[in-house]
Amino acid sequence: MPATASSVQDDAAAFNAAISRSVDITDAYLRNGILTLTRSARDVDSNSRRRLLYNIPITSLGSSVLTPPTEIPTKVKARIPSPSGNKVAILVEEPIAKNGEDARPGDTRTTLEIWADNGHSLTSRIVLSKDLHGKLSTDVAWFGGFSWNAEETALVYAAEAKLSKTASFFDEKKKDDEKPKGDNERADSTGGQFTLGVGKGEDWGEKYTGTSRLALFCANVETGKVDIISNVPGGVLEENSEGGYTLGQPVFTPCGKSVVYVGSCGKSVVYVGWDAGGGGSMPRRLGSIYCYQRPAKLYSSSVTQLLERLSSTKDDGSANEKDDEDFACLTPDDSLARSPRFSPKTPDGTSKLVYLCNTPGFDTHGGCMELHSLDWDVIAGSADINTRRILVKEVRLPSDNDAYAQTEKIGDMSFPGIFTNQLPTDCFSEDGEMVYMTTQWGSISKAIQISVEAGTIEPLKFALSSESGEASQAILGITKEGAIVAQSDPGRPMTVGFMSPNAVRGGDKATCVSLPRILAAAATSAGFSASDVDAGLTYQVINMRPSHGKVKAPVQGILLIPDNSSPDQKLPLIVVPHGGPHSCTSTGYVPSYAYLCSHGKYAILHVNYRGSSGFGQDALESLAGTAGDLDVKDCVHATEHALDLFPIIDPDRVGFCGGSHGGYLAGHCTGQYPELFKVAAMRNPVTNIATMTTATDIVDWCAIETFGVGSYDWKKYRGPDREELGAMWDASPIAHIKNVKAPTLVALGMSDRRVPPSQGLEYYHSLRSKRIATKLLVYEHDDHAIDRVVSEADHWINIKRWFDEHL
């Protein structure tokens, strides 16, 4: 029966509790004895996320409470501490008031504020001219990034390169003497305001609709001068946003600050260049988010002459006009290279550059990365390519017979290889002998340490709760003062801890200090209480080795059971495979699933089917060409295995919930196994690959998951032929819709660039024509994730109530 009106209030209150206790740390660093955390907290009332700043003295870690956080204003877009902690650069987007009047909507400017004296004194404000570049990329998780030089006098950052100025065919032509100084209008720019590459930039798809061609810029924080780094692949972009390279993840190279290095120290920037057409592997710009195989290489550019010009206080034209040397490609033979990080400089003037790499690359959107290193000559400001080493190799399948057989296992699984998207900004031990990172190890996120000399791998051992065996852990950063670590599990939000340098190297769990609990932040003013209580559930990782499939690899499930469950009252089960498909559900806290389990009293089964990250490259690639078959059989196997192991689960009440590829599996499973799966909820599902392939930002996915590795031609673009369209249809849920009986909830973000909303609409209307109970949720301003705060809340409460009604 449908829920009563009073239960609507209960559902909303419970969801508020689940999201208010969530601790989402977006930034963490340690400087001068102060641990600084930035937390993102949902605010339903404003349909936004508030950012809360915590400054915690290490000396107070034994305290039982934290000092209250301060809220970061919405106009602050980024905070960048200098290496010493003496300075903090704050990026501000602020309204411009003119002639004493209030600023008009949209009339803004971007300012770089420099706070010195350990961040207490505002010493300068640098206005970043719109004539120099467009919006700065604050996306430090992928394209963006900021870096200080060693002297803490300059910053490098990525920003959108300026497009040519355009005019309508009907605009009156300006006289030459009326053109503003510095106008870069081209002869053919008239009528070009709607032309791709002229007035319109070719973007990087879902979530990156405003990112087209990023360039690199340097700012001197003392003189306030800013300029573009021009000695880069593709040169200075002025005329066209098609082709070329998108540059990001910039890092200043180490430089000696002592007298012996003055005047002789090479000053360079190392960065990532994504092929945006200039390298021959991107004839059509494809979507970037969650797609970690887009071609990219590491480059270095000398900025010695540029920094000298920027440091000059003279404006009479007498500043140094020498050009810096041309750029160098550090990874010419590698298809994928990213996340450059430098070790501390040694007394003899050397450093190690480490980075994530996969030389041949891979076709799937995720994959196993290697850790490579190069020796860097700090004085010369260049790398010695001949010193390149592979510190951690790709792992095809985790086993006892590979190069990492001596590495400690997590659960029953040997080291599966590196599955991470970025290295921490601060990832080296003080002596440069160890690299620290977080990687997916089966269904558990794990912090590990890697010896730079030997390439050996050890899990970093710490415990931030009494029950940490299968919890997910992460290292947020490490400096000479210690390490910032974190831990969470499906029923317990993130806890942050501190490890001294000795504790990090010694691996003694007892020397990891937990911070006082970060308390709840209420999501709404609707009269619901915020909750600091852990979600009431237990969980365990289930290990399986199905006999089907060519690649025999582990499949894991994470089963959540609500507390106080009685064997006399069987629980309904909701099966939840992840999207991607080359991602993974880890044993961390996710508010929506904690809500369904603890409040809804559903058992939840997350399925990490073959194709998931964290199980070796062969297991991941085994899904390509078998989507709609192998992943479906793995989900069914996991479901039946859980039903056999846990008699508390009711085999007659099994539902299915998933988004993106998880929605694709919802359609397949309810169509191929209608007697097993009785109810479904799908979010932005792929339902018909044949009708998706020419409308998505990931056309490569449509080919590779249907036909297998090697089936997509990266150097050309064409639509599918008749036979290919037929095979795509055969691999789609729509091919099985005639068998579907399950009442199905469909949720769509109408701004989705990844999976066009037409996919869900096609499926919804097909179900409705069959008289299958169905309901459509339409979120006009949401994209693929449906993650705007109000939409997210509405979506998950609707899901819970849909299962209440039909399961």
N, C-alpha and C positions, 0 to 999 in steps of 0.2 A: 504494500500500500504506500501511496505517497506520504512523505513526511508531513507532520502537522506544522502549523504556523509557529508554534513554540520551538520546534526543533530547528527551524530556520535560524532563530536567534542562537541556539546552542551551536549550530554548525559554524556560524560566523564568529562566535566567541572563541571556539576551539581553533579555528584557522588563525585568528588574531594571536592566540597564544603560541601557536606553532611558529609563526613568522617573527613574533616579537622576541622569542628566545634565540633566534638564529644569530650567529656571530660570523659575519662575512668580512674578513680582513682583506682590504684591497691594497694596502701598503704597510710596510714594516721596516724600520731601520733602527740601528743602535749607534749613537754618537755621544761621546763624552759622559758616559754613565747614565744616559737617558734613553729609554726604550720608547720609540714613537710608533703608534699604531693608528691607522685610519680604518674606521669601520663603516660599512654601508648598511643603513637600516631603512626598511620599508616604511613609507608613510602613506597610508590609504587615503587620508583626508586630502592630501595635495597631489595624489597620484604620482609620487616621485620617491626617490631614495635620498635620504639625508646622510651626510657624511660627518662622522663624529671623530674627533681627534683626542687620543689619549697620550699623555706624556708621563712616563712612569720611571722614576729613579730606580736604578738597580738596587740601591741600598734599602729600598722600601719593599722589596719583593717578599719579605717575610710577613708583611702586613696582611690583615684579613680583608681589607677593602681597598678599592682604587679611588684615587681622587676623581671628581666628576669630569667627564669629557667636555670639550668645547666643540661647538658646531662650526664646521667649515662653511663659510658663505658660498652660495651657489655661483657667485662670480669668480671664485677661485677654482681654476681648472687643474692645477698641478702644483705640487710642492717638491722641490729638488734640493736635498741637503748636499753640501759640499763634502768631499772626502774627510776633512778634518772635523766637520760639524760646526765650524766657525761661521759659515754662511749658509743661508737658505734662499734659494730663488723661488719666487712665488709667481705663477702665471695667472694673470687676472684679466677677465673679459668684462669691461665696465662700460656703462652708458656715457655718452659724451653730452655734456650740457653746453649749449652755445648761447652767447649773448644774455647770460643770466637767466635763461629759460630752462625748464625741465627738459631732459633728453627725450627725444622722440623714439617710439618703438623701433628697434632694429638699428638705431644709430649708436654703434658701439665701437670700441677700440680695444686692442689687446696690449697689455702692459706687462713688462717683466720687472717685478720688484726684487731688490736685493736687500736682504736683511743680514747684517753682520753682527759681530759680538755674540756668537752663539745663538743667532736668530732673534736678538732683542732690539737691534737698532736698524731702522729703515734708512739705508744709506743712499739708495738711488732708485729711480723709476725710469725704465727705458720703454718708450712707446715704439711698438713694432709696426712699421709703416705698411699699410695695405698696398702701397706701390711696390713693395719689395717681394711680398709673398702673401698667400692666402692663409687659411686656417691652419694653426699648428696641430700636429698629430700628437695627442696625449694618450694614444692607445699604446701604452708601454707593453701590453701583452703580445703585440705583433709588430705592426709597422713602425710605431713611434719610438720615443726614447729621448732622454736628455743626458748629457754627460759634461761634467766639469773637467777642465784641464788640471794638471797637477799643481800649478801655481794658484789655482782658484781665482783666476782673472778672466776666464772665458768659459762660455757654454756653447755646446753644439746641440742642434735640435733639427727635427724634420718638420717641414711645413709644405703645404700645397703650393706648387709652382704657379706663378701667375699665368693665366690665359691671356691671349691677345684681346685688346679692347675691340669691341664690335659695334656696329651701328645698323639700324634698319635701312632697307632700301629707300625709305621715304624720309629719312633724317636729312636735314639740310647740312651740306658739307661745311665743315669748319675751314676757315681760312688758315693758311699755314701759320700766320703769326698769332692765331687764337688758340693753337694747340698747346695744351699744358706741357711744361717741361718734363721730359722723361717719358712722354707718350710713346708706347710701343705699337701703335696701330699699324697694321700691315695694309698693303695696297688692296688685298682681296678680303679684308675684314668686313666690308660693307655687306650686309645681308648674312653675315656669318654667325649671328647670335644663336641660331638654332642648329648649327652645323657641328657634328661630332668631331672633336679634336680642335675646334676653333673656339666657338662660344660655349660648347658643351664638352665637358671632360668625360672620357670613357672610364667608368668607375670599376671597382673591384667587387661589385655585387652586394649580396646580403650583408647588412650591418655596415658596409663600406660605401654607401651610395654617395658620400661626399669626398671619397678618397680616389684621386685619379693619378696624378703624377707628383709624388713627393720629392722635394729637393732638400739639400742640407744647407744649414745656415750657421754662422758663428756670430756670437754676440760678446763684445768686450764689456764686462760688467763695471769697469772703472770709467771708461770714456763714453759708454753708451752707444758706440758704433756697432752696426750690424751689417753683414754682407753675406752673399751666397758663396758656397764652395763650388767653384766652377770647373776644377780639374777632376771631373767625375765621368763615369761612362755615360755617353749620351750628351755630354757637355751641358751648357746652360740652356734650359728650355725656355723659349720665348714664343714660339709660333704654333706648336701643335702638341696636343696631349695624347695623340695616338702613338703607339710604338714606344721605343726607347726603354727607359728603366725607371722603376720606382725605388727610391732610396730610403733606407730607414735603419733602425737599431744602431745609431752612431755611438761610438765609444772613443774618447780621447786615449791615445797611447800613453804609457808611463813616461815621465820625464824627470830627470834629476833636478832637485831644488837647491842642491849645494853649489858652492862657488865653482867647483871644478867643472860643472856641466854648463855653466852660464855661457851662452854664445855658441856652444857646440852641440847642444842637445837638439836632436831632430824632433820636430813637432808634427804629429800626424793624427789622422782620424781613421779608424777602421769602421766599416759599416757593411750593411747587407744591401745588395742590389737585386731586386726581383725583375726577372725578364718580363717587360710589359710590351713586348713585340720586337724590341731591338736585338734580342738574342736569338730569334728564330723559333722559339718554342711556345709562343703565345700569340698566334695569328688572330685569335679572338680572346679578349680579356675575360678570364673566368673568375668565378667567385673565389674569395680568399679565406673567409672565416671558416674555421674547422677543416680547411683543406691544406694540409701541411706538406704537400708534395709540389707546390708551385715552384718552378725553377728559380733558384737564388744562389748567388755566389758572394764571397767576401771580397771586399776591395779595401785598399788603403789610399789615402790622399794626403800628401804633405800640405800643411797649412802654415808653414813657418812664415812665409812672406805675407800671407793674409793676416795672421795675428799681429805682425809688426805694423801693418797699415792700420789695423783696428786699434792698436794701442797708442797711435800717434795722436797728440792733442792739437796738431796743426791742421788748419783748414785752408792753407794757401797753395795747395797742390804740390808741396815739397815732400810729401810722404813717399815712402818706398813704393815704386810701381812695378817692381820685379814680379814675375809670375812664378808660382810654385811649380815644381816638377809634375809631370803627368801622373795620373793614378796608376796603381798596380793592382792586378787581380791576384789575390792570394790563393785562390782555389780554382784554377783554370780548368781542371779536369773533373770537378765535382758538380753533379747536378743539383744537389741540395747542400747548402751550408748556411748556417745562421747562428745567432746568439753568441757573438764574440765577447770574451771576457779575458782580462789581463790579470796575471798574478802580481803580487807586490814586487817591486824592483829589488834585485839583489845588490850587494855591495860592488860586484864587478860590472854592474851596468847591464844586466840582462833581465828578461822577463819571459814568462810563458804566455802565449796566446792559446786559449782553448776554445773550442766551438763545437756545436752539434753538426754532424755531417752524415750524408749517405751518398757515396760517390756515384753509383749508377742511378740513384733515385728509385722511386717506386710509383706505380700507377694509382694505387689506392690512396684515399684521402688522408690516411694515417699510416704510420709505419715505424719500424725499429730504426733508431738513429745510433750513430757511433759518436764517440768522443775523440776528437783529434786535437793535436797540439802542434805549435810551431814555436821555435825560439825567436825572441824579439830582441834586437839590438837597440837598447834605449838611446844610446848616444847617436847612432846613425839614423834612428827612427825608421827602421825597416825590418822585415822578417827574412829569415834565412829559410827559403823554401825547402832546401835539402835536409832540414832538421825535422821535417814533418813526421809525426808518429801517430799511430792509432792506439789510444789508451784503452778504449773499450770497443770491442768488435760487435758487429751485428750478430744477433742470435737468431738462428732459424727456428729452432725448437728448444725449449728448456729441457735439459736432460742431465744425467750424471756423467755423460761421456764427453761433454764439450769443454771448452777452455775454462769454464767457470764452475767446474765440478767441485772445487774446494770452497766455493763461496757458500756461506751459510744459507740454508733454505728458509723460505717464509711459508709456514704451513708445510705442505708436502711438495712445494714447487721450487725447483732450482731457478737461478737467475734467468729471467726471460729476455734480457736485453733492455736498452734504454728506451722508455716510452715517455717522453716529456716534450713539451713545446718550447720551453725556454729554460735557460739556466737562471738561478737567482742573480740579481744584479751584483750582490756581494756573495761570491761562491767559493773564495779561496781561504784557506787557513793563513794565519799571519806569516808563516814561514814559506808559504807557497807550495808546500809539499802535498796538500790534500785539496781536492775539489768536492764540493757538497752540492747535492741536488735532490729533487723529489722525482720519483719515477713510479709508473704503474707496475705493480708486481702481482699479476693475477687480479683479483678483485680488491686488493689492498694498495692504497697509495703509501709509498714508503720512502723515508729519507735515507740516503746512502752517502758514503764517503768513498772516494776513489783516490788511490795513490798515483800521483803524477809520475813517479819514477817507475813503479812496477805495474801499474794498471790494475792492481787488485781492488776488489770491491767488498765493502762491509756494510751491512745495515747499521744505521746509527741507532744506538740503543738508548731509549728513554721511555719513561712512563709518566703520563700526566693524569692518570686515574688508576684506581685499583684493578680495573678490568680493561686492559689495553691490548690483550693478545691479538685480536683481529681488527682492532681499530685502525683507521687510516691516519698516517702521520705525515708531516711536512716540515721542511726547513725553509723558513722565510728569509733568512739572511744570516751571514756570519761576518764578524770583524775581529780585530785583535782583542776586543773586549769580551767576546763570547758569541753564542749563537741564539737566534730566536727560532723556536720550534713551535709546532702546533699539533693538536690531535683532536679527532672527533669520531663519533660512530653513529649509526642510524638513530639511536635514541638520545644522544648527548651532543649538544652543540659544541663548537670549537672551543678548546681551552688552549691558551698560549702559555709557553714556558720559556725559561732562560737556562742556558747551559754555559758554564764557565769554559774557557779554552781547555783547561785540563780535563774537564768532564767530557768535552767533545772528543778529545783524542783517547781518553781512557775508557769511554763507553760505559761508565758506571751510572746505572739508572737512578741511584739514590741521590746523585748530585744534580739532577735536573729539578729546577724550582718552578712550580706552577705559579702563574700570576693569580691573584684573586679573581674570582669569577667575574667575567664581563656580563653585567646584568642586562635585563630585558629592556628593549626600547619599544614602547607601545606603538602599534601600527595605526590605530584609529581612535577617535574621540567618542566612538559610539557607545561608551559605557562599559566596554569589555576590559577586563583586567589583563595587563601584560603578565607573562609567565616566566619565572626563572626556574621552574621545576622541569627536570628532564622528562622527555616524552616517555610514556609508560609502555615500554616494549622491550623485548629481547630479540637478539638476532644471532645468526650463525651462517658461516660460509659452507656451502654444500659442494663437494667435489664429485665430478662425474667424468667418465671416459666412454662416451657413446661408441658403439661399434660401427655405425654408419659414417659415411664420408671417407674420402681418399686420404686425408691427413688426419691421423689419429692423435688428437691433442686434447688437453683438458677442457672441459666446459664447467663453469662454476655458476652457482646461484647464491644469492643472499636472501635468506628467509627471515622475515620480520613477523613476530608473533606478539599480539597485544598482551600486556600484563593482566593477571587475574583471569586468564582464560581457563574455562572448566572443560575437562575431558567429556563431560556429559552434554556439553553444548558445542557442537562442531562449528568451526569457523568457515565462512566463505573465503575464497582465495582470489586475489587479483594478480595476474601474471603481468610483469612489467619489464619488457626488454628495452634496452636503450636505443637511441637513435644513432645516426652516424653514416653507416653502421660501424665504422672503424674507430670506435671510442670504447668507453667502459664505464659501468656503474661501480663505484667504489664504496667501501664501508664507511662513508662519511654521512654527516647529518644533512638531510634534505627535508625541509619543512613540509612539503606537500605529501610525501610518503609517510612521514611521522604522523601527520594529521589523519591520513586514511587509516593507518594502523591503530594508533592509540585512541583516537576519537571514534573513527568509524567501526572499529573492532573487526577489521579485515586482516587476514594474513596476506602479506605482500611477498611475492617472489620475483626478485630481480634476476634476469637471466643474462649472463655474459657468454653468449653463443660464440662459435667459431667465426672469426672475423673481428672479434674484439681486440683492442689494444691490451698489451701486458701479458701476452701468452706466446710470444715469439712471432717472427715474420711469416713463417710458413703457415701457421694457424690463421693469421690475419688474412693472408692472400688466398687461403683456401675458399673463402666465401665468394671472391670475384668469379663470375661466371656461373655461380650456383645460387644466387639470391632468389628467394622465394621457394627454395627447396632445402638446402642445408640448414639455414638459419631457422626455418620453420620446424624442421625435424628436431633441431637442438632444443627449441622452446617446448615442443611437445614432450621430448624425452625428459627435460628438467621438470616439467609439470607432473608427469606420471611418476617420476622418481620422488618428488616431494610428497605426492599423495600416498606412495607406498611407505615412506619413512615416517610420516607424521599423521597418525590416525585422527588427530584433532581437526584436520582439514576435511571439509565436506566435499567429496568428489562430484556431487551433483550441483554444486554452486561454485563454478569456476568462471571468472571473468577475465578480460584482457584489456590492458590500458597501455597506450604508447603514442609517442609523437615522432613525426618525420619517418625515419626507417622503422621506428617502433610502431607507428601508425600503419605503415606498409605491412608489417608483420601481423598487426591486428586484423587487417583485411584478409590476409592469407590464412591465418589460423581459424578465423570464424568461417571462412569459405571452405577450407580443406578439412577441418575437423569440427563440423557444426554440432556434433553431439557432446564434445568435450567443453568447448568454450561457449557459454550461454549468454554473455553480455559483453559489450565492447564500448570503449571510449577511445577516440583517436583525435590527435591534434596535428593539423597540417600534414595529412598523410599522403604518401605516394600511392596512388591507386591505379594509374595507367601510364606506364613508362613511355609508351608510344606517343601519347598526347602531351607528355611533359617535356620530351627531349629538345624541342625547339623553343621552349618558353622558359627554361630554367637557366640559372647562372652556373650550373654544374653539368653541362652536357657530357663531360667526360664520365661522370658517375653513371649516367644512363647506359653508356656503352660498356664500361668496364665491369659493372655489376651484372650486366646481362651476358656479355660474351667472354669476359675474363681478362686477365693481365695481358697486355700487349695488343689489345683490340682497338685502342684509340690512337689515332695519328696526331701527335702533339704539334707537328709542324704544318698541318693543314686543318681547315675547317670545312665540313660539309654536313648536310643533313643525312639522315638514314635512308637507305633504299627500301624497296617494298619488302624484301625478305627480312631485313633487320627490324622493320616496324612490326612484322608478324611475331618475331621472336621476343621483342619487347612486350608485346601484348600478352604473350604466353607466360611471361615471367611476372605478370602484374596481378594484383588482387582482383581486378575487374574480371579476369578470366574465370574466377570461381564464385562470382556474386550470385549465381543462380542457386548455390547451395546455402547461402547465408540465412540463418534464422535469428541470430542474436540481435536484440534491441541495441542500437548503435548510436552513440553520441558523437557528433562531429564538431570540432572547434577549429575555426579558421582565422588566421591573421591576414587581413586583406591587403597588407603591404608586403607580403612575403615575396622575396625575390628568389628564394631557394626552391621551394615547392609551390608552384602557382596555385592560388586558391581554387582555380578551375578543377584541380584534382579532387579536392574534397567535395566540391559542388557536384561534380559528375557522380561521385559515389553516393552522396546524400540523395540526389534525385532518383538514382537507380534503386536505392533501398525504398524510398517512399512509393515508387511506382509498384513495388512488390508487396506493398502493405506491411512492410517491416516497421516496427516501432523505431522511430528515429527522431533526433532533435539536432538542430543546427545552431551553433553559437558563432556569431559574426563580430569580430573585433576589427573595426575599420582602420584603426591607426597602429595596429600591431603588425610586427613582421613575423619571421619564422618561429621565434621562441615564445611568442605571446608572453612577454615578460614585463610589460608595463604593470605597475603595482596593482591597480584596480582590476585590470584584465586578468592578471594571474590569480587574484583572489576569487573573482567571479568564476573563472574557469574551473578551479579545483573544488570549490564548493558545489558547483554544478555536477562535477564528476562524482563526488561523494554521494550526492542525492540521486544521481542516475543509478548508481549501483544499489543504493538503498531501495529504490523502487523496483528494480528488475532482477536483483540477485538475492 
